[in-house]
Amino acid sequence: MEINPMEIILKYLPLLIPIALLQFGLMIAALVDVIRREKTKGPKWVWIIVVVFINLFGPIVYFIFGRDE
């Protein structure tokens, strides 16, 4: 019995697409917010790195802890 990788990908693709879209949307929204906001808690360049490289959780962490209102 062989496992076909393409079958596995096609099986889980409907679950992965919404997660990828959510991650991409959060990342874009967080980057726009970081760039437009005058003050953040900490340097902006650090928040940009967090948002870009810590995929799904980076933007969430920024929105919770990084915004200086």
mmCIF file of the N, C-alpha and C atoms, coordinates in Angstrom:
data_MODEL
# 
_entry.id   MODEL 
# 
loop_
_atom_site.group_PDB 
_atom_site.id 
_atom_site.type_symbol 
_atom_site.label_atom_id 
_atom_site.label_alt_id 
_atom_site.label_comp_id 
_atom_site.label_asym_id 
_atom_site.label_entity_id 
_atom_site.label_seq_id 
_atom_site.pdbx_PDB_ins_code 
_atom_site.Cartn_x 
_atom_site.Cartn_y 
_atom_site.Cartn_z 
_atom_site.occupancy 
_atom_site.B_iso_or_equiv 
_atom_site.pdbx_formal_charge 
_atom_site.auth_seq_id 
_atom_site.auth_comp_id 
_atom_site.auth_asym_id 
_atom_site.auth_atom_id 
_atom_site.pdbx_PDB_model_num 
ATOM 1   N N  . MET A 1 1  ? 0.843  -1.172 0.000  1.00 0.00 ? 1  MET A N  1 
ATOM 2   C CA . MET A 1 1  ? 0.000  0.000  0.000  1.00 0.00 ? 1  MET A CA 1 
ATOM 3   C C  . MET A 1 1  ? 0.895  1.244  0.000  1.00 0.00 ? 1  MET A C  1 
ATOM 4   N N  . GLU A 1 2  ? 0.812  1.997  -1.063 1.00 0.00 ? 2  GLU A N  1 
ATOM 5   C CA . GLU A 1 2  ? 1.631  3.199  -1.196 1.00 0.00 ? 2  GLU A CA 1 
ATOM 6   C C  . GLU A 1 2  ? 0.846  4.429  -0.758 1.00 0.00 ? 2  GLU A C  1 
ATOM 7   N N  . ILE A 1 3  ? 1.561  5.361  -0.161 1.00 0.00 ? 3  ILE A N  1 
ATOM 8   C CA . ILE A 1 3  ? 0.956  6.634  0.225  1.00 0.00 ? 3  ILE A CA 1 
ATOM 9   C C  . ILE A 1 3  ? 1.334  7.659  -0.827 1.00 0.00 ? 3  ILE A C  1 
ATOM 10  N N  . ASN A 1 4  ? 0.319  8.199  -1.467 1.00 0.00 ? 4  ASN A N  1 
ATOM 11  C CA . ASN A 1 4  ? 0.539  9.202  -2.500 1.00 0.00 ? 4  ASN A CA 1 
ATOM 12  C C  . ASN A 1 4  ? 0.497  10.594 -1.861 1.00 0.00 ? 4  ASN A C  1 
ATOM 13  N N  . PRO A 1 5  ? 1.625  11.319 -1.899 1.00 0.00 ? 5  PRO A N  1 
ATOM 14  C CA . PRO A 1 5  ? 1.645  12.650 -1.266 1.00 0.00 ? 5  PRO A CA 1 
ATOM 15  C C  . PRO A 1 5  ? 0.626  13.615 -1.866 1.00 0.00 ? 5  PRO A C  1 
ATOM 16  N N  . MET A 1 6  ? 0.350  13.477 -3.140 1.00 0.00 ? 6  MET A N  1 
ATOM 17  C CA . MET A 1 6  ? -0.606 14.370 -3.789 1.00 0.00 ? 6  MET A CA 1 
ATOM 18  C C  . MET A 1 6  ? -2.020 14.157 -3.241 1.00 0.00 ? 6  MET A C  1 
ATOM 19  N N  . GLU A 1 7  ? -2.365 12.922 -2.920 1.00 0.00 ? 7  GLU A N  1 
ATOM 20  C CA . GLU A 1 7  ? -3.679 12.642 -2.333 1.00 0.00 ? 7  GLU A CA 1 
ATOM 21  C C  . GLU A 1 7  ? -3.806 13.277 -0.946 1.00 0.00 ? 7  GLU A C  1 
ATOM 22  N N  . ILE A 1 8  ? -2.741 13.239 -0.197 1.00 0.00 ? 8  ILE A N  1 
ATOM 23  C CA . ILE A 1 8  ? -2.753 13.831 1.141  1.00 0.00 ? 8  ILE A CA 1 
ATOM 24  C C  . ILE A 1 8  ? -2.922 15.348 1.029  1.00 0.00 ? 8  ILE A C  1 
ATOM 25  N N  . ILE A 1 9  ? -2.190 15.959 0.115  1.00 0.00 ? 9  ILE A N  1 
ATOM 26  C CA . ILE A 1 9  ? -2.293 17.408 -0.076 1.00 0.00 ? 9  ILE A CA 1 
ATOM 27  C C  . ILE A 1 9  ? -3.706 17.791 -0.500 1.00 0.00 ? 9  ILE A C  1 
ATOM 28  N N  . LEU A 1 10 ? -4.259 17.074 -1.447 1.00 0.00 ? 10 LEU A N  1 
ATOM 29  C CA . LEU A 1 10 ? -5.613 17.377 -1.922 1.00 0.00 ? 10 LEU A CA 1 
ATOM 30  C C  . LEU A 1 10 ? -6.664 17.139 -0.837 1.00 0.00 ? 10 LEU A C  1 
ATOM 31  N N  . LYS A 1 11 ? -6.408 16.192 0.041  1.00 0.00 ? 11 LYS A N  1 
ATOM 32  C CA . LYS A 1 11 ? -7.350 15.909 1.121  1.00 0.00 ? 11 LYS A CA 1 
ATOM 33  C C  . LYS A 1 11 ? -7.410 17.071 2.118  1.00 0.00 ? 11 LYS A C  1 
ATOM 34  N N  . TYR A 1 12 ? -6.263 17.652 2.450  1.00 0.00 ? 12 TYR A N  1 
ATOM 35  C CA . TYR A 1 12 ? -6.206 18.694 3.470  1.00 0.00 ? 12 TYR A CA 1 
ATOM 36  C C  . TYR A 1 12 ? -6.209 20.114 2.908  1.00 0.00 ? 12 TYR A C  1 
ATOM 37  N N  . LEU A 1 13 ? -6.196 20.273 1.608  1.00 0.00 ? 13 LEU A N  1 
ATOM 38  C CA . LEU A 1 13 ? -6.162 21.593 1.000  1.00 0.00 ? 13 LEU A CA 1 
ATOM 39  C C  . LEU A 1 13 ? -7.358 22.475 1.388  1.00 0.00 ? 13 LEU A C  1 
ATOM 40  N N  . PRO A 1 14 ? -8.572 21.945 1.443  1.00 0.00 ? 14 PRO A N  1 
ATOM 41  C CA . PRO A 1 14 ? -9.693 22.802 1.866  1.00 0.00 ? 14 PRO A CA 1 
ATOM 42  C C  . PRO A 1 14 ? -9.543 23.331 3.292  1.00 0.00 ? 14 PRO A C  1 
ATOM 43  N N  . LEU A 1 15 ? -8.794 22.663 4.133  1.00 0.00 ? 15 LEU A N  1 
ATOM 44  C CA . LEU A 1 15 ? -8.551 23.147 5.494  1.00 0.00 ? 15 LEU A CA 1 
ATOM 45  C C  . LEU A 1 15 ? -7.401 24.152 5.541  1.00 0.00 ? 15 LEU A C  1 
ATOM 46  N N  . LEU A 1 16 ? -6.432 23.995 4.654  1.00 0.00 ? 16 LEU A N  1 
ATOM 47  C CA . LEU A 1 16 ? -5.250 24.847 4.679  1.00 0.00 ? 16 LEU A CA 1 
ATOM 48  C C  . LEU A 1 16 ? -5.488 26.210 4.038  1.00 0.00 ? 16 LEU A C  1 
ATOM 49  N N  . ILE A 1 17 ? -6.342 26.285 3.035  1.00 0.00 ? 17 ILE A N  1 
ATOM 50  C CA . ILE A 1 17 ? -6.573 27.551 2.336  1.00 0.00 ? 17 ILE A CA 1 
ATOM 51  C C  . ILE A 1 17 ? -7.125 28.626 3.275  1.00 0.00 ? 17 ILE A C  1 
ATOM 52  N N  . PRO A 1 18 ? -8.160 28.370 4.077  1.00 0.00 ? 18 PRO A N  1 
ATOM 53  C CA . PRO A 1 18 ? -8.638 29.423 4.981  1.00 0.00 ? 18 PRO A CA 1 
ATOM 54  C C  . PRO A 1 18 ? -7.593 29.851 6.014  1.00 0.00 ? 18 PRO A C  1 
ATOM 55  N N  . ILE A 1 19 ? -6.797 28.922 6.498  1.00 0.00 ? 19 ILE A N  1 
ATOM 56  C CA . ILE A 1 19 ? -5.753 29.266 7.457  1.00 0.00 ? 19 ILE A CA 1 
ATOM 57  C C  . ILE A 1 19 ? -4.698 30.145 6.805  1.00 0.00 ? 19 ILE A C  1 
ATOM 58  N N  . ALA A 1 20 ? -4.315 29.824 5.582  1.00 0.00 ? 20 ALA A N  1 
ATOM 59  C CA . ALA A 1 20 ? -3.326 30.635 4.865  1.00 0.00 ? 20 ALA A CA 1 
ATOM 60  C C  . ALA A 1 20 ? -3.871 32.030 4.577  1.00 0.00 ? 20 ALA A C  1 
ATOM 61  N N  . LEU A 1 21 ? -5.136 32.122 4.188  1.00 0.00 ? 21 LEU A N  1 
ATOM 62  C CA . LEU A 1 21 ? -5.737 33.430 3.931  1.00 0.00 ? 21 LEU A CA 1 
ATOM 63  C C  . LEU A 1 21 ? -5.833 34.261 5.212  1.00 0.00 ? 21 LEU A C  1 
ATOM 64  N N  . LEU A 1 22 ? -6.183 33.638 6.308  1.00 0.00 ? 22 LEU A N  1 
ATOM 65  C CA . LEU A 1 22 ? -6.235 34.329 7.593  1.00 0.00 ? 22 LEU A CA 1 
ATOM 66  C C  . LEU A 1 22 ? -4.857 34.842 7.983  1.00 0.00 ? 22 LEU A C  1 
ATOM 67  N N  . GLN A 1 23 ? -3.856 34.018 7.843  1.00 0.00 ? 23 GLN A N  1 
ATOM 68  C CA . GLN A 1 23 ? -2.489 34.408 8.189  1.00 0.00 ? 23 GLN A CA 1 
ATOM 69  C C  . GLN A 1 23 ? -2.025 35.567 7.314  1.00 0.00 ? 23 GLN A C  1 
ATOM 70  N N  . PHE A 1 24 ? -2.271 35.487 6.021  1.00 0.00 ? 24 PHE A N  1 
ATOM 71  C CA . PHE A 1 24 ? -1.848 36.542 5.101  1.00 0.00 ? 24 PHE A CA 1 
ATOM 72  C C  . PHE A 1 24 ? -2.583 37.853 5.390  1.00 0.00 ? 24 PHE A C  1 
ATOM 73  N N  . GLY A 1 25 ? -3.876 37.767 5.638  1.00 0.00 ? 25 GLY A N  1 
ATOM 74  C CA . GLY A 1 25 ? -4.655 38.966 5.944  1.00 0.00 ? 25 GLY A CA 1 
ATOM 75  C C  . GLY A 1 25 ? -4.216 39.627 7.235  1.00 0.00 ? 25 GLY A C  1 
ATOM 76  N N  . LEU A 1 26 ? -3.968 38.832 8.277  1.00 0.00 ? 26 LEU A N  1 
ATOM 77  C CA . LEU A 1 26 ? -3.487 39.377 9.550  1.00 0.00 ? 26 LEU A CA 1 
ATOM 78  C C  . LEU A 1 26 ? -2.118 40.028 9.390  1.00 0.00 ? 26 LEU A C  1 
ATOM 79  N N  . MET A 1 27 ? -1.253 39.394 8.605  1.00 0.00 ? 27 MET A N  1 
ATOM 80  C CA . MET A 1 27 ? 0.074  39.940 8.409  1.00 0.00 ? 27 MET A CA 1 
ATOM 81  C C  . MET A 1 27 ? 0.013  41.283 7.681  1.00 0.00 ? 27 MET A C  1 
ATOM 82  N N  . ILE A 1 28 ? -0.781 41.383 6.637  1.00 0.00 ? 28 ILE A N  1 
ATOM 83  C CA . ILE A 1 28 ? -0.914 42.631 5.890  1.00 0.00 ? 28 ILE A CA 1 
ATOM 84  C C  . ILE A 1 28 ? -1.516 43.719 6.787  1.00 0.00 ? 28 ILE A C  1 
ATOM 85  N N  . ALA A 1 29 ? -2.564 43.392 7.526  1.00 0.00 ? 29 ALA A N  1 
ATOM 86  C CA . ALA A 1 29 ? -3.200 44.379 8.404  1.00 0.00 ? 29 ALA A CA 1 
ATOM 87  C C  . ALA A 1 29 ? -2.232 44.866 9.479  1.00 0.00 ? 29 ALA A C  1 
ATOM 88  N N  . ALA A 1 30 ? -1.452 43.960 10.062 1.00 0.00 ? 30 ALA A N  1 
ATOM 89  C CA . ALA A 1 30 ? -0.500 44.341 11.099 1.00 0.00 ? 30 ALA A CA 1 
ATOM 90  C C  . ALA A 1 30 ? 0.630  45.191 10.520 1.00 0.00 ? 30 ALA A C  1 
ATOM 91  N N  . LEU A 1 31 ? 1.131  44.841 9.343  1.00 0.00 ? 31 LEU A N  1 
ATOM 92  C CA . LEU A 1 31 ? 2.193  45.632 8.725  1.00 0.00 ? 31 LEU A CA 1 
ATOM 93  C C  . LEU A 1 31 ? 1.724  47.037 8.390  1.00 0.00 ? 31 LEU A C  1 
ATOM 94  N N  . VAL A 1 32 ? 0.521  47.153 7.856  1.00 0.00 ? 32 VAL A N  1 
ATOM 95  C CA . VAL A 1 32 ? -0.029 48.477 7.546  1.00 0.00 ? 32 VAL A CA 1 
ATOM 96  C C  . VAL A 1 32 ? -0.173 49.290 8.833  1.00 0.00 ? 32 VAL A C  1 
ATOM 97  N N  . ASP A 1 33 ? -0.644 48.661 9.886  1.00 0.00 ? 33 ASP A N  1 
ATOM 98  C CA . ASP A 1 33 ? -0.822 49.356 11.159 1.00 0.00 ? 33 ASP A CA 1 
ATOM 99  C C  . ASP A 1 33 ? 0.516  49.803 11.745 1.00 0.00 ? 33 ASP A C  1 
ATOM 100 N N  . VAL A 1 34 ? 1.525  48.941 11.687 1.00 0.00 ? 34 VAL A N  1 
ATOM 101 C CA . VAL A 1 34 ? 2.849  49.295 12.214 1.00 0.00 ? 34 VAL A CA 1 
ATOM 102 C C  . VAL A 1 34 ? 3.410  50.493 11.453 1.00 0.00 ? 34 VAL A C  1 
ATOM 103 N N  . ILE A 1 35 ? 3.298  50.473 10.152 1.00 0.00 ? 35 ILE A N  1 
ATOM 104 C CA . ILE A 1 35 ? 3.873  51.531 9.329  1.00 0.00 ? 35 ILE A CA 1 
ATOM 105 C C  . ILE A 1 35 ? 3.144  52.856 9.548  1.00 0.00 ? 35 ILE A C  1 
ATOM 106 N N  . ARG A 1 36 ? 1.834  52.829 9.655  1.00 0.00 ? 36 ARG A N  1 
ATOM 107 C CA . ARG A 1 36 ? 1.054  54.060 9.788  1.00 0.00 ? 36 ARG A CA 1 
ATOM 108 C C  . ARG A 1 36 ? 1.050  54.648 11.199 1.00 0.00 ? 36 ARG A C  1 
ATOM 109 N N  . ARG A 1 37 ? 1.253  53.826 12.191 1.00 0.00 ? 37 ARG A N  1 
ATOM 110 C CA . ARG A 1 37 ? 1.171  54.280 13.586 1.00 0.00 ? 37 ARG A CA 1 
ATOM 111 C C  . ARG A 1 37 ? 2.428  55.061 13.962 1.00 0.00 ? 37 ARG A C  1 
ATOM 112 N N  . GLU A 1 38 ? 2.215  56.204 14.642 1.00 0.00 ? 38 GLU A N  1 
ATOM 113 C CA . GLU A 1 38 ? 3.351  57.025 15.052 1.00 0.00 ? 38 GLU A CA 1 
ATOM 114 C C  . GLU A 1 38 ? 4.180  56.354 16.131 1.00 0.00 ? 38 GLU A C  1 
ATOM 115 N N  . LYS A 1 39 ? 3.523  55.812 17.148 1.00 0.00 ? 39 LYS A N  1 
ATOM 116 C CA . LYS A 1 39 ? 4.229  55.197 18.269 1.00 0.00 ? 39 LYS A CA 1 
ATOM 117 C C  . LYS A 1 39 ? 3.796  53.748 18.438 1.00 0.00 ? 39 LYS A C  1 
ATOM 118 N N  . THR A 1 40 ? 4.762  52.928 18.738 1.00 0.00 ? 40 THR A N  1 
ATOM 119 C CA . THR A 1 40 ? 4.492  51.542 19.112 1.00 0.00 ? 40 THR A CA 1 
ATOM 120 C C  . THR A 1 40 ? 5.245  51.266 20.399 1.00 0.00 ? 40 THR A C  1 
ATOM 121 N N  . LYS A 1 41 ? 4.868  50.202 21.064 1.00 0.00 ? 41 LYS A N  1 
ATOM 122 C CA . LYS A 1 41 ? 5.595  49.799 22.273 1.00 0.00 ? 41 LYS A CA 1 
ATOM 123 C C  . LYS A 1 41 ? 6.835  49.041 21.818 1.00 0.00 ? 41 LYS A C  1 
ATOM 124 N N  . GLY A 1 42 ? 7.920  49.746 21.722 1.00 0.00 ? 42 GLY A N  1 
ATOM 125 C CA . GLY A 1 42 ? 9.157  49.171 21.204 1.00 0.00 ? 42 GLY A CA 1 
ATOM 126 C C  . GLY A 1 42 ? 9.420  49.694 19.805 1.00 0.00 ? 42 GLY A C  1 
ATOM 127 N N  . PRO A 1 43 ? 10.599 49.383 19.279 1.00 0.00 ? 43 PRO A N  1 
ATOM 128 C CA . PRO A 1 43 ? 10.952 49.861 17.935 1.00 0.00 ? 43 PRO A CA 1 
ATOM 129 C C  . PRO A 1 43 ? 10.076 49.223 16.856 1.00 0.00 ? 43 PRO A C  1 
ATOM 130 N N  . LYS A 1 44 ? 9.757  50.028 15.845 1.00 0.00 ? 44 LYS A N  1 
ATOM 131 C CA . LYS A 1 44 ? 8.912  49.530 14.750 1.00 0.00 ? 44 LYS A CA 1 
ATOM 132 C C  . LYS A 1 44 ? 9.574  48.372 14.010 1.00 0.00 ? 44 LYS A C  1 
ATOM 133 N N  . TRP A 1 45 ? 10.880 48.450 13.811 1.00 0.00 ? 45 TRP A N  1 
ATOM 134 C CA . TRP A 1 45 ? 11.547 47.401 13.046 1.00 0.00 ? 45 TRP A CA 1 
ATOM 135 C C  . TRP A 1 45 ? 11.442 46.046 13.744 1.00 0.00 ? 45 TRP A C  1 
ATOM 136 N N  . VAL A 1 46 ? 11.412 46.043 15.073 1.00 0.00 ? 46 VAL A N  1 
ATOM 137 C CA . VAL A 1 46 ? 11.251 44.780 15.811 1.00 0.00 ? 46 VAL A CA 1 
ATOM 138 C C  . VAL A 1 46 ? 9.855  44.212 15.567 1.00 0.00 ? 46 VAL A C  1 
ATOM 139 N N  . TRP A 1 47 ? 8.833  45.084 15.595 1.00 0.00 ? 47 TRP A N  1 
ATOM 140 C CA . TRP A 1 47 ? 7.474  44.610 15.368 1.00 0.00 ? 47 TRP A CA 1 
ATOM 141 C C  . TRP A 1 47 ? 7.296  44.109 13.946 1.00 0.00 ? 47 TRP A C  1 
ATOM 142 N N  . ILE A 1 48 ? 7.943  44.733 12.984 1.00 0.00 ? 48 ILE A N  1 
ATOM 143 C CA . ILE A 1 48 ? 7.861  44.257 11.598 1.00 0.00 ? 48 ILE A CA 1 
ATOM 144 C C  . ILE A 1 48 ? 8.458  42.863 11.489 1.00 0.00 ? 48 ILE A C  1 
ATOM 145 N N  . ILE A 1 49 ? 9.593  42.631 12.134 1.00 0.00 ? 49 ILE A N  1 
ATOM 146 C CA . ILE A 1 49 ? 10.209 41.297 12.122 1.00 0.00 ? 49 ILE A CA 1 
ATOM 147 C C  . ILE A 1 49 ? 9.300  40.279 12.798 1.00 0.00 ? 49 ILE A C  1 
ATOM 148 N N  . VAL A 1 50 ? 8.711  40.645 13.934 1.00 0.00 ? 50 VAL A N  1 
ATOM 149 C CA . VAL A 1 50 ? 7.805  39.728 14.647 1.00 0.00 ? 50 VAL A CA 1 
ATOM 150 C C  . VAL A 1 50 ? 6.609  39.385 13.764 1.00 0.00 ? 50 VAL A C  1 
ATOM 151 N N  . VAL A 1 51 ? 6.017  40.387 13.137 1.00 0.00 ? 51 VAL A N  1 
ATOM 152 C CA . VAL A 1 51 ? 4.824  40.162 12.314 1.00 0.00 ? 51 VAL A CA 1 
ATOM 153 C C  . VAL A 1 51 ? 5.153  39.277 11.114 1.00 0.00 ? 51 VAL A C  1 
ATOM 154 N N  . VAL A 1 52 ? 6.286  39.503 10.477 1.00 0.00 ? 52 VAL A N  1 
ATOM 155 C CA . VAL A 1 52 ? 6.611  38.769 9.253  1.00 0.00 ? 52 VAL A CA 1 
ATOM 156 C C  . VAL A 1 52 ? 7.099  37.349 9.546  1.00 0.00 ? 52 VAL A C  1 
ATOM 157 N N  . PHE A 1 53 ? 7.934  37.186 10.562 1.00 0.00 ? 53 PHE A N  1 
ATOM 158 C CA . PHE A 1 53 ? 8.581  35.885 10.752 1.00 0.00 ? 53 PHE A CA 1 
ATOM 159 C C  . PHE A 1 53 ? 7.903  34.958 11.757 1.00 0.00 ? 53 PHE A C  1 
ATOM 160 N N  . ILE A 1 54 ? 6.995  35.453 12.561 1.00 0.00 ? 54 ILE A N  1 
ATOM 161 C CA . ILE A 1 54 ? 6.286  34.567 13.483 1.00 0.00 ? 54 ILE A CA 1 
ATOM 162 C C  . ILE A 1 54 ? 4.858  34.425 12.958 1.00 0.00 ? 54 ILE A C  1 
ATOM 163 N N  . ASN A 1 55 ? 4.746  33.817 11.848 1.00 0.00 ? 55 ASN A N  1 
ATOM 164 C CA . ASN A 1 55 ? 3.563  33.698 11.005 1.00 0.00 ? 55 ASN A CA 1 
ATOM 165 C C  . ASN A 1 55 ? 2.231  34.072 11.633 1.00 0.00 ? 55 ASN A C  1 
ATOM 166 N N  . LEU A 1 56 ? 1.451  33.159 12.070 1.00 0.00 ? 56 LEU A N  1 
ATOM 167 C CA . LEU A 1 56 ? 0.088  33.441 12.509 1.00 0.00 ? 56 LEU A CA 1 
ATOM 168 C C  . LEU A 1 56 ? 0.056  34.183 13.844 1.00 0.00 ? 56 LEU A C  1 
ATOM 169 N N  . PHE A 1 57 ? 0.989  33.886 14.741 1.00 0.00 ? 57 PHE A N  1 
ATOM 170 C CA . PHE A 1 57 ? 0.932  34.468 16.072 1.00 0.00 ? 57 PHE A CA 1 
ATOM 171 C C  . PHE A 1 57 ? 1.600  35.842 16.165 1.00 0.00 ? 57 PHE A C  1 
ATOM 172 N N  . GLY A 1 58 ? 2.506  36.177 15.255 1.00 0.00 ? 58 GLY A N  1 
ATOM 173 C CA . GLY A 1 58 ? 3.176  37.471 15.270 1.00 0.00 ? 58 GLY A CA 1 
ATOM 174 C C  . GLY A 1 58 ? 2.217  38.642 15.159 1.00 0.00 ? 58 GLY A C  1 
ATOM 175 N N  . PRO A 1 59 ? 1.320  38.645 14.155 1.00 0.00 ? 59 PRO A N  1 
ATOM 176 C CA . PRO A 1 59 ? 0.350  39.743 14.072 1.00 0.00 ? 59 PRO A CA 1 
ATOM 177 C C  . PRO A 1 59 ? -0.580 39.817 15.279 1.00 0.00 ? 59 PRO A C  1 
ATOM 178 N N  . ILE A 1 60 ? -0.967 38.684 15.812 1.00 0.00 ? 60 ILE A N  1 
ATOM 179 C CA . ILE A 1 60 ? -1.852 38.669 16.978 1.00 0.00 ? 60 ILE A CA 1 
ATOM 180 C C  . ILE A 1 60 ? -1.124 39.273 18.186 1.00 0.00 ? 60 ILE A C  1 
ATOM 181 N N  . VAL A 1 61 ? 0.143  38.901 18.376 1.00 0.00 ? 61 VAL A N  1 
ATOM 182 C CA . VAL A 1 61 ? 0.933  39.455 19.473 1.00 0.00 ? 61 VAL A CA 1 
ATOM 183 C C  . VAL A 1 61 ? 1.080  40.960 19.299 1.00 0.00 ? 61 VAL A C  1 
ATOM 184 N N  . TYR A 1 62 ? 1.311  41.413 18.070 1.00 0.00 ? 62 TYR A N  1 
ATOM 185 C CA . TYR A 1 62 ? 1.431  42.856 17.837 1.00 0.00 ? 62 TYR A CA 1 
ATOM 186 C C  . TYR A 1 62 ? 0.137  43.578 18.191 1.00 0.00 ? 62 TYR A C  1 
ATOM 187 N N  . PHE A 1 63 ? -1.000 43.058 17.719 1.00 0.00 ? 63 PHE A N  1 
ATOM 188 C CA . PHE A 1 63 ? -2.267 43.729 17.986 1.00 0.00 ? 63 PHE A CA 1 
ATOM 189 C C  . PHE A 1 63 ? -2.604 43.754 19.482 1.00 0.00 ? 63 PHE A C  1 
ATOM 190 N N  . ILE A 1 64 ? -2.163 42.768 20.231 1.00 0.00 ? 64 ILE A N  1 
ATOM 191 C CA . ILE A 1 64 ? -2.454 42.730 21.663 1.00 0.00 ? 64 ILE A CA 1 
ATOM 192 C C  . ILE A 1 64 ? -1.459 43.576 22.456 1.00 0.00 ? 64 ILE A C  1 
ATOM 193 N N  . PHE A 1 65 ? -0.164 43.446 22.166 1.00 0.00 ? 65 PHE A N  1 
ATOM 194 C CA . PHE A 1 65 ? 0.855  44.058 23.019 1.00 0.00 ? 65 PHE A CA 1 
ATOM 195 C C  . PHE A 1 65 ? 1.616  45.226 22.376 1.00 0.00 ? 65 PHE A C  1 
ATOM 196 N N  . GLY A 1 66 ? 1.654  45.327 21.067 1.00 0.00 ? 66 GLY A N  1 
ATOM 197 C CA . GLY A 1 66 ? 2.545  46.270 20.415 1.00 0.00 ? 66 GLY A CA 1 
ATOM 198 C C  . GLY A 1 66 ? 1.989  47.641 20.145 1.00 0.00 ? 66 GLY A C  1 
ATOM 199 N N  . ARG A 1 67 ? 0.688  47.777 20.100 1.00 0.00 ? 67 ARG A N  1 
ATOM 200 C CA . ARG A 1 67 ? 0.099  49.067 19.756 1.00 0.00 ? 67 ARG A CA 1 
ATOM 201 C C  . ARG A 1 67 ? 0.121  49.995 20.957 1.00 0.00 ? 67 ARG A C  1 
ATOM 202 N N  . ASP A 1 68 ? 0.583  51.207 20.724 1.00 0.00 ? 68 ASP A N  1 
ATOM 203 C CA . ASP A 1 68 ? 0.617  52.224 21.779 1.00 0.00 ? 68 ASP A CA 1 
ATOM 204 C C  . ASP A 1 68 ? -0.457 53.245 21.450 1.00 0.00 ? 68 ASP A C  1 
ATOM 205 N N  . GLU A 1 69 ? -1.551 53.173 22.135 1.00 0.00 ? 69 GLU A N  1 
ATOM 206 C CA . GLU A 1 69 ? -2.703 54.018 21.784 1.00 0.00 ? 69 GLU A CA 1 
ATOM 207 C C  . GLU A 1 69 ? -2.607 55.381 22.355 1.00 0.00 ? 69 GLU A C  1 
# 
